[in-house]
Amino acid sequence: MVATVATFLLFFLLQDSLLFVDVSESAGINSTHRGIWDENAPGPYENGYLAAGSAWADYDRDGWVDLFVTGNLDPNALYRNNGDGSFSVSEFSEGLSLPAVPSGGAAWADYDNDGWRDLYVLNMGANRLFRNLEGAGFADVTAMAGVGDNGKGTTAAFGDYDEDGYLDLYVANWSCVPACEISDFARSRDVLYHNNGDGSFTDVSGLLDFELLLGAGFSVSWVDYDDDRDLDIYVVNDKAVNALGNVLWRNDGPGCAGWCFTNVSARAGADAVVHSMGLATGDYDNDGDLDFYISNMVRSMVLLENDGDGSFTDVTERAGVDYRSGEAVGWGTAFFDYDNDGWLDLYLAATGISPIYGKAGMHYEYPDMLYRNRRDGSFSAVDQGLFSDGKAATMGFSTADYNRDGSVDYALTFWDSGHRLFQNVSAAGSLNNYIAFELEGGGGIDRDALGTRVRVVSSDGLSQLRELKSGSSLGAGNEILLHFGLGDAMIERVIVSWLNGEYHEYSNVALNQRCLITRERMDCERQG
C-alpha cells in the first residue's frame, strides 16, 4: 500500500515534466515532407494534397519495428531499425520512394498470409501495393492485385470482414478530385476491396451504399463497435465537400448479393457532420467497448463514448478533450497509454488556420495536445508546451515502442517540412509495469490476426481491452501490437478473443514482457 501511494504521488509530481524527447537526429530519421496548400494560388484544390503518412512494421522480421514515411511531393523512405535506438535507410527504400508520384498514407499488412508484412501506399493517383519478398526486397504487385485505386488516397485500413482468413481493404479518398466545385464525386469515391485469397482483390464497393462512399474521406478504421465479433467500418468525412457526415457500417454477415453492411450512422449517434480529419479508436474508460475520437477544424473535436448497446454519446465537453480554441485544425490522433498506468491517454496533432492569421492557409504553427486520462471518464491537458515554439505544424501521427523498452513512442509528420521521432522518457511510465502482445493467426484466421481482441485483468480490479488493427488515425499505421500499462498491479488473467469465436485464457503471466500469442500458445520474452 505504501508503495502504491508513493508511486501515485510521484506520478503527479512528474506529470508535467519532460515526457517525450525529439531523438530524430541521433536516430537518423531525416526524411522531408513537401506539400502544397495555398488557397490564393491557381488551382489549390486540384493540385493540393492534404496528406501525410507514417507506418510501422518489422518488415525483415528481426524483432525490431521499422518505419516507412511518405513525402507527399518528396520521395518516400523506408527506415530499418538497427536495434540500438538508431535507424538506417533501408537498401530497399529507393524502390518504395515513388519520386514521381505524390504519396499520402501508408499501411502494412500480410495480405497474402506468407508471414511477411506487405506495404500499401496511398497516392494522388494510382495507389501501390508492394509485396514483401521475405525480407529480401519488395515487388510492385498493384496491377496483379487490382488495388490501384486512382483517387486522392488519405487512409487505408485492412480487416477480414467475411472471416475467410484473408485481409480485405478499405481505401478512403478525399473528395476534391479534380476540384472541390465539381458536381460529380464518382471519381473520388471510397473503395472496398475483397481479398480473393489468390493474391488478387475484387472491388466490392457495391456492397455499400454508393452515395455514402462519396464523402471527403480522411480516415477509416475496421472496428468491432458492437462486440459481435465481426469487423464493422467507421469512416470520418470532411464536411467541406459533399457533407455526408461520418459513416458507420455495421457488418451483418452473408447475404445481400454477397455480404450485408447496414448504415447505422444516425441510429448509433455516430454521424457527426464536422470537418473530420483523424480518428482514434480505443476503450479509454475501461468499460469493455471501443470509443471514437475525431479531430475537427476550428470547432470542437468530438469524443463519442460507446454506450455498449450499439449507440454512442457525445461526451466531448464532459471529458475535456474538445480543444475548442477557434484556431486549431486537428489532424492525426491516437489513444495510447504513455505513462503505463492502465488508462489510455490521447494525442492530437494540430495546425493553425488562416482566419486567425489574416492570410490563406491551414498549416500555420500551432501547439499539439497531449491529454492524460484522469481515470474518471475525463482527461487533463498535460503542459508539455508541445511545439509552442512556433516552429511546428504537425499533421501525421503514429505510435510504436521502437526501442522495446516498454514505453510507447511516436513519429510525427510536420507539414511541408519533415518527419521526426519522439522517444517516451516519462519517469512515471518507467516506474509502471506493462505487458505487450503480438498475435499470429492461422487455421482460418489471417496471419496478422487483425480484429483479435485481448483483455487483461489485473490485481487492481482493472479490465483493459485492446483490438488489433492496421490503419486508422490519418494516413498512419501504428505498430501492429497490443500494449497494456499496468501501474504497479499484477496480471491475473489474459483473455484472447479471435474473430472466429474462439477464446483462450492465460494466467500466471509475468510482467514487463513482450509475448507472441498464436492459436496454440503464448510465448513471452522479457525486455531489456
For each residue, the residues with C-beta under 8 A, 3 or more apart:
1: 4 5
2: 5 6
3: 6 7 488
4: 1 7 8 488
5: 1 2 8 9
6: 2 3 9 10
7: 3 4 10 11 431 432 487 488
8: 4 5 11 12
9: 5 6 12 13
10: 6 7 13 14 427 428 431
11: 7 8 14 15 339 341 428 431
12: 8 9 15
13: 9 10 17
14: 10 11 17 426 427 428
15: 11 12 339 372 382 428
16: 382 383 384
17: 13 14 427
18: 21 384 425
19: 338 339 370 382 384 424 425 426 429
20: 338 384 409 410 422 423 424 425 426
21: 18 422 423 425
22: 25 420 421 422
23: 26 27 85 421 422 423
24: 27 29 30 419 420 421
25: 22 28 30
26: 23 85 86
27: 23 24 85 86 87 421
28: 25 79 86 87 88 89
29: 24 67 69 79 87 411 419 420 421
30: 24 25 418 419
31: 69 71 74 75 76 77 79 418 419
32: 71 74 417 418 419
33: 52 69 70 71 72 74 413 414 415 416 417 418 419
34: 71 72 73 74 416
35: 48 49 50 51 52 72 73 363 415 416
36: 41 44 47 48 49 73 416
37: 44 48 50 361 362 363
38: 41 44 48 360 361
39: 44 354 360 361
40: 44 360
41: 36 38 44 47
42:
43: 46 47 179
44: 36 37 38 39 40 41 47 48
45: 48 176 178 179 180 181
46: 43 176 178 179
47: 36 41 43 44
48: 35 36 37 38 44 45 176
49: 35 36 72 73 102 104 124 152
50: 35 37 154 174 218
51: 35 70 72 102 103 104 105 122 124 152 153 154 174 475
52: 33 35 70 72 104 105 331 332 395 396 413 415 474 475
53: 68 69 70 103 104 105 106 121 122 396 413 475 476
54: 67 68 69 70 106 396 397 398 411 413 419 475 476 477
55: 67 68 105 106 107 108 119 398 476 477
56: 65 66 67 68 108 398 399 400 402 411 477 478 479 480
57: 65 66 68 108 117 119 477 479 480
58: 61 62 63 64 65 66 81 117
59: 66 78 80 90 108 116 117 119 132 135
60: 66 80 135
61: 58 115 116 135
62: 58 81 83
63: 58 83 404
64: 58 81 82 83 402 404
65: 56 57 58 81 400 401 402 479 481
66: 56 57 58 59 60 78 79 80 81 87 90
67: 29 54 55 56 78 79 81 87 400 402 411 421
68: 53 54 55 56 57 76 77 78 79 96 106 108 119
69: 29 31 33 53 54 76 77 79 106 411 413 419
70: 33 51 52 53 54 76 103 104 105 106 121 475
71: 31 32 33 34 74 75 76 77 97 103
72: 33 34 35 49 51 52 102 103 104
73: 34 35 36 49 102
74: 31 32 33 34 71
75: 31 71 97 98 99
76: 31 68 69 70 71 93 96 97 98 103 106 121
77: 31 68 69 71 89 93 96 97
78: 59 66 67 68 89 90 92 93 96
79: 28 29 31 66 67 68 69 87 88 89 90 93
80: 59 60 66 87 88 89 90
81: 58 62 64 65 66 67 87 402
82: 64 85 86 87 88
83: 62 63 64
84:
85: 23 26 27 82 403 423
86: 26 27 28 82
87: 27 28 29 66 67 79 80 81 82 421
88: 28 79 80 82
89: 28 77 78 79 80 93
90: 59 66 78 79 80 93
91:
92: 78 95 96 137 138
93: 76 77 78 79 89 90 96 97
94: 97
95: 92 130 137 138 140
96: 68 76 77 78 92 93 119 121 130 138
97: 71 75 76 77 93 94
98: 75 76 101 103 121 123 128
99: 75
100:
101: 98 123 124 125 126 128
102: 49 51 72 73 123 124 125
103: 51 53 70 71 72 76 98 106 121 122 123 124
104: 49 51 52 53 70 72 122 123 124 152 153 154 475
105: 51 52 53 55 70 121 122 153 154 155 156 471 474 475 476
106: 53 54 55 68 69 70 76 103 119 120 121 122 156 475 476 477
107: 55 119 120 155 156 157 158 470 471 477
108: 55 56 57 59 68 117 118 119 120 470 477 480
109: 117 118 120 158 167 448 450 470 471 480
110: 113 114 115 116 117 118 132 167 446 447 448
111: 118 120 129 145 158 166 167 169 195
112: 118 131 199
113: 110 165 166 441 446 447
114: 110 132 134 447
115: 61 110 134 447
116: 59 61 110 132 133 134 135
117: 57 58 59 108 109 110 132 448 480
118: 108 109 110 111 112 129 130 131 132 138
119: 55 57 59 68 96 106 107 108 129 130 132 138
120: 106 107 108 109 111 127 128 129 130 147 156 158 169
121: 53 70 76 96 98 103 105 106 127 128 129 130
122: 51 53 103 104 105 106 127 153 154 155 156 171 475
123: 98 101 102 103 104 126 127 128 153
124: 49 51 101 102 103 104 152 153
125: 101 102 150
126: 101 123 142 148 149 150
127: 120 121 122 123 142 147 148 149 150 153 156 171
128: 98 101 120 121 123 140 142 148
129: 111 118 119 120 121 140 141 142 145 147 148
130: 95 96 118 119 120 121 138 139 140 141
131: 112 118 138 139 141
132: 59 110 114 116 117 118 119 135 138
133: 116 136 137 138 139
134: 114 115 116
135: 59 60 61 116 132
136: 133
137: 92 95 133
138: 92 95 96 118 119 130 131 132 133
139: 130 131 133
140: 95 128 129 130 143
141: 129 130 131 144 145 199
142: 126 127 128 129 145 147 148
143: 140 146 148
144: 141 199 200
145: 111 129 141 142 199 200 201
146: 143 193 200 201 202 203
147: 120 127 129 142 169 171 193 201
148: 126 127 128 129 142 143
149: 126 127 153 171 173 191
150: 125 126 127
151: 171 173 174 177 187 188 189 191
152: 49 51 104 124 173 174 175 176 177 188
153: 51 104 105 122 123 124 127 149 156 171 172 173
154: 50 51 104 105 122 172 173 174 217 218 219 474 475
155: 105 107 122 171 172 217 218 219 220 471 472 473 474 475 476
156: 105 106 107 120 122 127 153 169 170 171 172 220 471
157: 107 169 170 172 220 221 222 469 470 471 472
158: 107 109 111 120 167 168 169 222 448 450 470 471
159: 167 168 170 222 231 233 450 451 469 470
160: 163 164 165 166 167 168 195 231 445 446 450 451 499
161: 168 222 230 231 233 251 259
162: 168 194 254 259
163: 160 230 444 499 500
164: 160 195 197 444
165: 113 160 197 441 444 445 446
166: 111 113 160 195 196 197 446
167: 109 110 111 158 159 160 195 446 448 450 470
168: 158 159 160 161 162 192 193 194 195 201
169: 111 120 147 156 157 158 192 193 195 201
170: 156 157 159 190 191 192 193 220 222 233 235
171: 122 127 147 149 151 153 155 156 190 191 192 193 220
172: 153 154 155 156 157 190 217 218 219 220 235
173: 149 151 152 153 154 177 188 189 190 191 217
174: 50 51 151 152 154 177 188 216 217 218 238
175: 152 180 185 188 214 215 216 217 238 241 242
176: 45 46 48 152 179 180 188 216 241
177: 151 152 173 174 182 187 188
178: 45 46 182 187
179: 43 45 46 176 182
180: 45 175 176 240 241
181: 45
182: 177 178 179 185
183:
184: 187
185: 175 182 188 189 214 241 242
186: 189 214
187: 151 177 178 184
188: 151 152 173 174 175 176 177 185 214
189: 151 173 185 186 205 210 213 214
190: 170 171 172 173 205 213 214 215 217 220 235
191: 149 151 170 171 173 203 205 213
192: 168 169 170 171 203 204 205 207 208 233
193: 146 147 168 169 170 171 201 202 203 204
194: 162 168 201 202 204
195: 111 160 164 166 167 168 169 201
196: 166 199 200 201 202
197: 164 165 166
198:
199: 112 141 144 145 196
200: 144 145 146 196
201: 145 146 147 168 169 193 194 195 196
202: 146 193 194 196
203: 146 191 192 193
204: 192 193 194 207 258 259
205: 189 190 191 192 208 210 213
206: 210 257 258
207: 192 204 256 257 258 259 260 261
208: 192 205 212 213 249 261
209: 212 213 263
210: 189 205 206 213 214
211: 214 244
212: 208 209 215 244 247 263
213: 189 190 191 205 208 209 210
214: 175 185 186 188 189 190 210 211 242 244
215: 175 190 212 235 237 238 241 242 243 244 245 247
216: 174 175 176 237 238 239 240 241 242
217: 154 155 172 173 174 175 190 220 235 236 237 238
218: 50 154 155 172 174 236 237 238 276 277 278 279 474
219: 154 155 172 235 236 276 277 278 279 472 473 474 475
220: 155 156 157 170 171 172 190 217 233 234 235 236 279 471 472
221: 157 233 234 279 281 469 471 472
222: 157 158 159 161 170 231 232 233 450 451 469 471
223: 231 232 233 234 281 290 467 469
224: 227 228 229 230 231 232 290 451 453 467
225: 232 234 248 250 268 289 290 306 310
226: 232 250 310
227: 224 288 289 308
228: 224 251
229: 224 497 499 501
230: 161 163 224 251 253 499
231: 159 160 161 222 223 224 251 450 451 499
232: 222 223 224 225 226 248 249 250 251
233: 159 161 170 192 220 221 222 223 247 248 249 251 261
234: 220 221 223 225 246 247 248 249 270 279 281 292
235: 170 172 190 215 217 219 220 246 247 248 249
236: 217 218 219 220 246 272 276 277 278 279 294
237: 215 216 217 218 242 243 244 245 246 247 276
238: 174 175 215 216 217 218 241 275 276 277
239: 216 243 244 245 273 274 275 276
240: 180 216 243 275
241: 175 176 180 185 215 216 238
242: 175 185 214 215 216 237
243: 215 237 239 240 273
244: 211 212 214 215 237 239 247 273
245: 215 237 239 265 271 272 273
246: 234 235 236 237 265 270 271 272 273 274 276 294
247: 212 215 233 234 235 237 244 263 265 271
248: 225 232 233 234 235 263 264 265 268 270 271
249: 208 232 233 234 235 261 262 263 264
250: 225 226 232 261 262 263 264 268
251: 161 228 230 231 232 233 259 260 261
252: 255 256 260 261 262
253: 230 259 260
254: 162 258 259 260
255: 252 259 260
256: 207 252 259 260 261
257: 206 207
258: 204 206 207 254
259: 161 162 204 207 251 253 254 255 256
260: 207 251 252 253 254 255 256
261: 207 208 233 249 250 251 252 256
262: 249 250 252
263: 209 212 247 248 249 250 266
264: 248 249 250 267 268 270 310
265: 245 246 247 248 268 270 271
266: 263 269 271
267: 264 310 311
268: 225 248 250 264 265 271 310 311 312
269: 266 304 311 312 313 314
270: 234 246 248 264 265 292 304 312
271: 245 246 247 248 265 266 268
272: 236 245 246 276 294 302 304 314
273: 239 243 244 245 246
274: 239 246 294 296 297 299 302
275: 238 239 240 296 297 298 299 329
276: 218 219 236 237 238 239 246 272 279 294 295 296 302
277: 218 219 236 238 294 295 296 297 329 330 331 332 474
278: 218 219 236 294 295 330 331 332 333 348 349 397 473 474
279: 218 219 220 221 234 236 276 292 293 294 295 333 472 473 474
280: 292 293 294 333 334 335 346 472 473
281: 221 223 234 290 291 292 293 335 467 469 472
282: 290 291 293 334 335 344 466
283: 286 287 288 289 290 291 306 344 464 465 466
284: 291 293 335 343 344 346 373
285: 291 305 377
286: 283 342 343 462 463 464 465
287: 283 306 308
288: 227 283 308 455 463 465
289: 225 227 283 306 307 308 465
290: 223 224 225 281 282 283 306 465 467
291: 281 282 283 284 285 303 304 305 306 312
292: 234 270 279 280 281 302 303 304 306 312
293: 279 280 281 282 284 301 302 303 304 321 333 335 346
294: 236 246 272 274 276 277 278 279 280 301 302 303 304
295: 276 277 278 279 301 329 330 331 332 333 348 349 350 474
296: 274 275 276 277 299 300 301 302 330
297: 274 275 277 328 329 330 353 362
298: 275 326 327 328 329 353 355
299: 274 275 296 324 326
300: 296 316 317 322 323 324
301: 293 294 295 296 316 321 322 323 330 348
302: 272 274 276 292 293 294 296 314 316
303: 291 292 293 294 314 315 316 319 321
304: 269 270 272 291 292 293 294 312 313 314 315
305: 285 291 312 313 314 315 319 377
306: 225 283 287 289 290 291 292 312
307: 289 310 311 312 313
308: 227 287 288 289
309:
310: 225 226 264 267 268 307
311: 267 268 269 307
312: 268 269 270 291 292 304 305 306 307
313: 269 304 305 307
314: 269 272 302 303 304 305
315: 303 304 305 318 319 377
316: 300 301 302 303 319 321 322
317: 300 320 322
318: 315 377 378
319: 303 305 315 316 377 378 379
320: 317 371 378 379 380 381
321: 293 301 303 316 346 348 371 379
322: 300 301 316 317
323: 300 301 328 330 348 350 369
324: 299 300
325: 328
326: 298 299 356
327: 298 352 353 356 366
328: 297 298 323 325 350 351 352 353 366
329: 275 277 295 297 298 350 351 352 353 362 366
330: 277 278 295 296 297 301 323 333 348 349 350
331: 52 277 278 295 348 349 350 351 394 395 396 397 474
332: 52 277 278 295 348 349 394 395 396 397 398 413 473 474 475 476
333: 278 279 280 293 295 330 346 347 348 349 397 473 474
334: 280 282 346 347 397 398 399 410 472 473 476 478
335: 280 281 282 284 293 344 345 346
336: 344 345 347 399 408 410 478 483
337: 340 341 342 343 344 345 373 408 483 484 485
338: 19 20 345 370 372 407 408 424 426 429
339: 11 15 19 345 372 426 428 429 432 485
340: 337 406 407 428 429 432 433 434 485 486 487
341: 11 337 373 375 428 432 485 487
342: 286 337 458 460 462 464 484 485 486 487 489
343: 284 286 337 373 375 485
344: 282 283 284 335 336 337 373
345: 335 336 337 338 339 370 371 372 373 379
346: 280 284 293 321 333 334 335 370 371 373 379
347: 333 334 336 368 369 370 371 397 410
348: 278 295 301 321 323 330 331 332 333 368 369 370 371
349: 278 295 330 331 332 333 368 394 395 396 397 412 413
350: 295 323 328 329 330 331 366 367 368 369 394
351: 328 329 331 362 363 364 365 366 393 394 395 415
352: 327 328 329 356 357 362 363 364 365 366 393
353: 297 298 327 328 329 356 357 361 362 364
354: 39 357 358 359 360 361 362 364
355: 298 358
356: 326 327 352 353 364
357: 352 353 354 361 364
358: 354 355
359: 354
360: 38 39 40 354
361: 37 38 39 353 354 357 364
362: 37 297 329 351 352 353 354
363: 35 37 351 352 393 395 415 416
364: 351 352 353 354 356 357 361 393
365: 351 352 387 390 391 392 393
366: 327 328 329 350 351 352 387 393
367: 350 385 386 387 388
368: 347 348 349 350 386 387 392 394 412
369: 323 347 348 350 381 386
370: 19 338 345 346 347 348 381 382 384 386
371: 320 321 345 346 347 348 379 380 381 382
372: 15 338 339 345 379 380 381 382
373: 284 337 341 343 344 345 346 379
374: 377 378 379 380
375: 341 343
376:
377: 285 305 315 318 319 374
378: 318 319 320 374
379: 319 320 321 345 346 371 372 373 374
380: 320 371 372 374
381: 320 369 370 371 372
382: 15 16 19 370 371 372
383: 16
384: 16 18 19 20 370
385: 367 388 389
386: 367 368 369 370
387: 365 366 367 368 391 392 394
388: 367 385
389: 385 392
390: 365
391: 365 387
392: 365 368 387 389 414 417
393: 351 352 363 364 365 366 414 415 416 417
394: 331 332 349 350 351 368 387 397 412 413 414 415
395: 52 331 332 349 351 363 413 414 415 474
396: 52 53 54 331 332 349 411 412 413 419 473 474 475 476
397: 54 278 331 332 333 334 347 349 394 410 411 412 413 473 474 476
398: 54 55 56 332 334 410 411 473 476 477 478
399: 56 334 336 408 409 410 411 478 479
400: 56 65 67 408 409 410 411 478 479 481
401: 65 404 405 406 407 408 409 436 479 481 483
402: 56 64 65 67 81 409 421 423 479
403: 85 409 423
404: 63 64 401 514 527 528
405: 401 424 527 528
406: 340 401 434 436 512 527
407: 338 340 401 424 425 426 429 430 434
408: 336 337 338 399 400 401 424 483
409: 20 399 400 401 402 403 421 422 423 424
410: 20 334 336 347 397 398 399 400 421 422 424
411: 29 54 56 67 69 396 397 398 399 400 419 420 421 422
412: 349 368 394 396 397 419 420 422
413: 33 52 53 54 69 332 349 394 395 396 397 418 419
414: 33 392 393 394 395 417 418 419 420
415: 33 35 52 351 363 393 394 395
416: 33 34 35 36 363 393
417: 32 33 392 393 414
418: 30 31 32 33 413 414
419: 24 29 30 31 32 33 54 69 396 411 412 413 414
420: 22 24 29 411 412 414
421: 22 23 24 27 29 67 87 402 409 410 411
422: 20 21 22 23 409 410 411 412
423: 20 21 23 85 402 403 409
424: 19 20 338 405 407 408 409 410 429
425: 18 19 20 21 407 430
426: 14 19 20 338 339 407 429 430
427: 10 14 17 430 431
428: 10 11 14 15 339 340 341 431 432
429: 19 338 339 340 407 424 426 432 485
430: 407 425 426 427
431: 7 10 11 427 428 488
432: 7 339 340 341 428 429 485 486 487 488
433: 340 485 486 487 488 489 511 512
434: 340 406 407 483 484 485 486 511 512
435: 456 483 484 486 491 494 509 511 512 513 515
436: 401 406 481 482 483 484 513 514 515
437: 454 481 482 484 494 514 515 516 517
438: 480 481 482 514 515 516 517
439: 448 449 452 454 468 482 496 516 517 518
440: 447 448 449 516 517 518 519
441: 113 165 445 446 447 448 449 452 498 519
442: 445 447 518 519
443: 519
444: 163 164 165 500
445: 160 165 441 442 449 452 498 499 500 519
446: 110 113 160 165 166 167 441 449 450
447: 110 113 114 115 440 441 442
448: 109 110 117 158 167 439 440 441 468 470 480
449: 439 440 441 445 446 452 468 498
450: 109 158 159 160 167 222 231 446 468 469 470 480
451: 159 160 222 224 231 467 468 469 499
452: 439 441 445 449 467 468 496 497 498 499
453: 224 465 466 467 468 496 497
454: 437 439 465 466 468 482 484 494 495 496 497 517
455: 288 463 464 465 466 493 494 495 497
456: 435 462 463 464 484 486 491 493 494 495
457: 462 463 491 492 493 494 495
458: 342 461 462 463 464 486 487 489 490 491 492
459: 489 490 491 492
460: 342 487 488 489
461: 458
462: 286 342 456 457 458 489
463: 286 288 455 456 457 458
464: 283 286 342 455 456 458 484
465: 283 286 288 289 290 453 454 455
466: 282 283 453 454 455 482 483 484
467: 223 224 281 290 451 452 453
468: 439 448 449 450 451 452 453 454 480 481 482
469: 157 159 221 222 223 281 450 451 472 478 480
470: 107 108 109 157 158 159 167 448 450 477 480
471: 105 107 109 155 156 157 158 220 221 222 476 477
472: 155 157 219 220 221 279 280 281 334 469 476 478
473: 155 219 278 279 280 332 333 334 396 397 398 476 478
474: 52 105 154 155 218 219 277 278 279 295 331 332 333 395 396 397
475: 51 52 53 54 70 104 105 106 122 154 155 219 332 396
476: 53 54 55 105 106 155 332 334 396 397 398 471 472 473
477: 54 55 56 57 106 107 108 398 470 471 480
478: 56 334 336 398 399 400 469 472 473
479: 56 57 65 399 400 401 402
480: 56 57 108 109 117 438 448 450 468 469 470 477
481: 65 400 401 436 437 438 468
482: 436 437 438 439 454 466 468
483: 336 337 401 408 434 435 436 466
484: 337 342 434 435 436 437 454 456 464 466
485: 337 339 340 341 342 343 429 432 433 434
486: 340 342 432 433 434 435 456 458 489 490 491 511
487: 7 340 341 342 432 433 458 460
488: 3 4 7 431 432 433 460
489: 342 433 458 459 460 462 486
490: 458 459 486 511
491: 435 456 457 458 459 486 494 509 510 511
492: 457 458 459 507
493: 455 456 457 505 506 507
494: 435 437 454 455 456 457 491 505 506 507 509 522
495: 454 455 456 457 503 504 505 506
496: 439 452 453 454 503 504 505 506 517
497: 229 452 453 454 455 502 503
498: 441 445 449 452 501 502 503 504 519
499: 160 163 229 230 231 445 451 452
500: 163 444 445
501: 229 498
502: 497 498 519
503: 495 496 497 498
504: 495 496 498 517 519
505: 493 494 495 496
506: 493 494 495 496 509 522
507: 492 493 494
508:
509: 435 491 494 506 513 515 522 524
510: 491 513 524 526
511: 433 434 435 486 490 491
512: 406 433 434 435 526 527
513: 435 436 509 510 524 525 526 527
514: 404 436 437 438 524 525 527
515: 435 436 437 438 509 522 523 524 525
516: 437 438 439 440 522 523 524
517: 437 438 439 440 454 496 504 521 522
518: 439 440 442 521 522 523
519: 440 441 442 443 445 498 502 504
520:
521: 517 518
522: 494 506 509 515 516 517 518
523: 515 516 518
524: 509 510 513 514 515 516
525: 513 514 515
526: 510 512 513
527: 404 405 406 512 513 514
528: 404 405
